[in-house]
Amino acid sequence: MAENIGSPADVESASKEPKMIHSIEKALDIIEYLYQYNEEANLRDICRATGLHGSTAHRILSTMKNRGYIHQNEKNSKYWLGFKFYGIGNAVKDNMPLAEIIEPYADKIARKYKQTVYTAMPYYQSDTPQQVIVYKVSHSPYIIRNSPEVGTIASSHGAATGKCMMAYYPEKLIAEYKQHPLPMLTAKTITDWNILEDELQRIRRNGYAMESDEEEIGSTCIAVPITDKQNGIIASVSLSGPTSMIFEFKINDILNDLREAAAEVSAKF
């Protein structure tokens, strides 16, 4: 059975834990910074971003480097994620049940429309709503500049997949997220919580989410939910592509195909 990357229950129980292992937290801060920065970084940049002292950051980086989790460029001494993460990432991708289940349905849709199909799951380990891409298949001849890859953790409120899942979140979780501002991704991103909540209600009522230019200018995405037998959200599946091409198709045809795939997958949970 597929599991969300964390869950509302996990978040609540985690808050009751009396202690955290700070050395691990510090190492994870460095890893997450490098992942989000998406290029090599020097020690000063890492310290500035994580708030770590130079000696502490250096010891952590040296330890992870010795284990293969950090690579240091010999020419400029900058740091980047090591090859160990490549192997771990592939193992997660290859063994995630949801990705295996949805693969044939997603591939069929991507081939039919010659566009990209994404599957995303909720990522609850953040103050703002986020999602993680767990499966992607593309048969599009066009390249969207910032097209996310499997493993990417991104904001939910600007993406059809993310908003589609948020529409099924419990009110308590949405209330927690509302304590934090929504980042603007493009000029069309919804950053007003009142407007976003109205849209989430429409999404749940209509059974699908759609966005154009909210996450990436020139891109349109249509998503439907994948739910369990209790109608709890598991994931969402979407068709994404250049706006001009998506609207060449009948939206109802896309929705029917996505819903058929989502129903087949949901039936297994």
C-alpha positions in Angstrom: 0.0 0.0 0.0 1.3 3.4 -0.9 2.0 5.8 1.9 2.1 9.6 1.9 5.5 11.3 2.5 4.5 11.9 6.1 0.9 12.4 7.1 -1.1 14.9 9.2 -0.9 12.3 12.0 2.8 12.1 11.6 3.1 15.8 11.9 1.0 15.9 15.1 2.9 13.0 16.8 6.3 14.4 15.8 5.4 17.6 17.7 5.1 15.6 20.9 8.6 14.1 20.6 10.7 15.5 23.5 14.1 15.5 21.7 15.6 15.8 18.3 19.0 14.6 17.3 20.6 18.0 16.4 23.6 16.7 14.6 21.3 14.8 12.2 19.1 17.9 11.8 22.2 20.0 10.9 23.3 17.4 8.3 19.8 17.4 6.8 19.8 21.2 6.7 22.9 21.1 4.5 21.5 18.3 2.3 18.2 20.2 1.8 20.0 23.5 1.1 22.2 21.9 -1.6 19.2 20.2 -3.1 17.1 23.4 -3.3 20.1 25.5 -4.3 20.6 23.1 -7.2 24.2 23.7 -7.8 27.6 23.6 -6.1 28.0 25.8 -3.1 31.0 27.0 -1.1 31.3 26.7 2.7 30.4 30.3 3.3 27.2 30.0 1.3 26.3 26.8 3.2 26.9 28.4 6.6 24.9 31.5 5.7 22.0 29.5 4.5 21.9 27.0 7.4 23.1 29.2 10.2 25.9 26.8 11.1 29.4 27.8 12.2 32.1 27.2 9.7 33.9 24.5 11.8 30.6 22.6 12.4 29.6 22.7 8.8 33.0 21.6 7.7 33.0 18.6 10.1 29.6 17.5 8.8 30.5 18.0 5.2 33.7 16.0 5.7 31.8 13.2 7.4 29.3 13.0 4.6 32.0 13.3 2.0 33.8 10.3 3.4 30.5 8.3 3.2 29.9 9.3 -0.4 26.9 11.6 0.4 28.8 14.8 -0.5 31.1 15.5 -3.4 33.7 18.2 -3.3 34.9 19.7 -6.5 38.7 19.6 -6.4 39.0 22.6 -8.7 37.0 25.1 -6.7 36.5 23.3 -3.4 32.7 23.7 -3.6 30.3 21.1 -2.4 27.5 19.2 -4.1 25.4 16.1 -3.3 27.3 12.8 -3.8 26.5 9.8 -5.9 25.1 7.9 -3.0 21.9 9.9 -3.4 21.6 8.8 -7.0 21.5 5.2 -6.0 19.2 5.8 -3.1 16.9 7.9 -5.2 16.6 5.2 -7.9 15.9 2.6 -5.2 13.0 4.7 -3.8 11.7 5.4 -7.3 11.9 1.8 -8.4 10.3 0.4 -5.2 7.5 2.9 -4.6 4.3 0.9 -5.2 2.2 3.8 -6.4 4.7 4.6 -9.2 4.7 0.9 -10.3 0.9 0.8 -10.3 0.3 4.0 -12.2 3.0 3.5 -14.8 1.0 1.7 -17.5 -2.0 4.2 -17.2 0.3 7.2 -17.2 2.3 6.0 -20.1 -0.9 5.5 -22.2 -2.1 9.0 -21.5 1.3 10.6 -22.2 1.5 8.7 -25.5 -2.0 9.6 -26.5 -1.6 13.4 -26.0 2.2 13.5 -26.6 2.6 15.5 -23.4 3.8 14.8 -19.8 2.0 13.0 -17.1 3.0 13.6 -13.5 2.0 11.8 -10.3 2.6 13.7 -7.0 2.0 12.9 -3.4 1.6 15.2 -0.4 4.8 16.3 1.4 3.9 17.3 4.9 7.3 18.2 6.3 7.0 21.9 5.7 5.3 25.0 7.1 3.7 25.7 3.7 1.9 23.1 1.5 4.3 21.1 -0.6 4.2 18.1 -2.9 6.8 15.6 -4.1 6.9 14.2 -7.6 6.9 10.4 -7.4 6.4 9.5 -11.1 6.8 11.2 -14.4 6.5 10.0 -18.0 6.8 12.3 -21.0 6.3 11.7 -24.7 6.3 15.4 -25.5 8.7 16.7 -28.2 8.8 20.1 -26.4 10.9 20.9 -23.4 9.5 23.0 -20.6 12.3 24.9 -19.0 11.7 24.1 -15.3 10.0 20.8 -15.8 10.3 19.0 -12.4 11.9 15.6 -12.2 11.0 12.6 -9.9 12.0 13.4 -6.4 11.4 17.2 -6.7 9.7 18.8 -3.7 7.8 21.9 -4.8 5.0 24.2 -3.6 1.5 22.9 -3.9 -0.5 26.1 -4.2 0.6 27.0 -7.7 0.4 23.5 -9.2 -2.7 21.6 -10.4 -1.5 18.4 -8.8 -0.8 20.2 -5.5 -4.1 22.1 -5.3 -5.9 18.9 -6.3 -4.5 17.2 -3.2 -5.0 20.2 -0.9 -8.7 20.2 -1.7 -8.9 16.9 0.3 -6.7 18.0 3.2 -8.4 18.1 6.6 -9.5 21.6 7.8 -7.0 21.4 10.7 -4.1 21.0 8.4 -5.2 23.9 6.1 -5.6 26.1 9.3 -1.9 25.3 10.2 -0.7 26.2 6.7 -2.7 29.5 6.8 -0.4 30.8 9.5 2.3 31.2 6.8 2.3 33.3 3.6 2.1 31.6 0.2 5.2 32.3 -2.0 4.6 33.8 -5.4 5.9 31.6 -8.2 4.7 33.6 -11.1 2.6 36.7 -11.5 -0.5 34.5 -11.7 0.2 32.4 -8.6 -2.6 32.6 -6.0 -1.1 34.0 -2.8 -4.3 35.0 -1.0 -5.5 32.3 1.3 -9.1 33.4 1.0 -9.0 33.1 -2.8 -7.1 29.8 -2.6 -9.7 28.3 -0.2 -12.5 29.2 -2.6 -10.7 27.5 -5.4 -10.0 24.4 -3.3 -13.8 24.1 -2.6 -14.4 24.3 -6.4 -11.8 21.7 -7.0 -13.3 19.2 -4.6 -16.8 19.9 -5.9 -15.7 19.5 -9.6 -13.3 16.6 -9.0 -10.3 18.2 -10.8 -7.8 21.0 -10.7 -6.5 23.1 -13.5 -3.9 25.9 -13.7 -2.2 27.9 -16.4 0.9 30.0 -15.8 0.6 29.8 -12.0 3.7 27.6 -11.6 5.4 28.1 -14.9 4.7 30.7 -17.6 3.5 29.0 -20.8 2.5 25.8 -19.1 -0.9 24.3 -18.3 -1.7 21.4 -16.1 -4.9 19.4 -15.4 -5.0 17.1 -12.4 -7.4 14.6 -10.7 -7.1 13.0 -7.3 -6.2 9.5 -6.4 -8.0 8.6 -3.2 -8.5 5.6 -0.9 -11.8 3.9 0.0 -12.5 6.5 2.7 -12.0 9.3 0.1 -8.7 10.3 1.7 -6.1 11.8 -0.6 -3.3 9.5 -1.7 -1.9 11.4 -4.7 -2.9 13.2 -7.8 -2.2 12.5 -11.5 -2.0 15.2 -14.2 -1.4 15.9 -17.8 0.9 18.9 -18.3 2.3 20.7 -21.4 2.6 24.0 -23.2 -0.6 25.9 -22.9 -1.1 26.3 -26.6 -0.9 22.6 -27.1 -3.1 21.5 -24.1 -6.0 23.6 -25.4 -5.9 21.9 -28.8 -7.5 19.0 -27.0 -10.9 18.7 -25.5 -10.6 19.2 -21.8 -13.3 16.7 -21.1 -11.4 14.0 -23.1 -8.3 14.7 -20.9 -10.3 14.6 -17.8 -12.0 11.3 -18.7 -8.6 9.7 -19.4 -7.1 11.0 -16.1 -10.2 10.0 -14.1 -10.2 6.5 -15.6 -6.5 6.1 -14.6 -7.1 7.5 -11.1 -10.1 5.2 -10.6 -8.1 2.1 -11.6 -5.3 3.1 -9.1 -7.7 4.2 -6.3 -9.4 0.8 -6.5 -6.2 -0.8 -5.4 -6.2 1.1 -2.1 
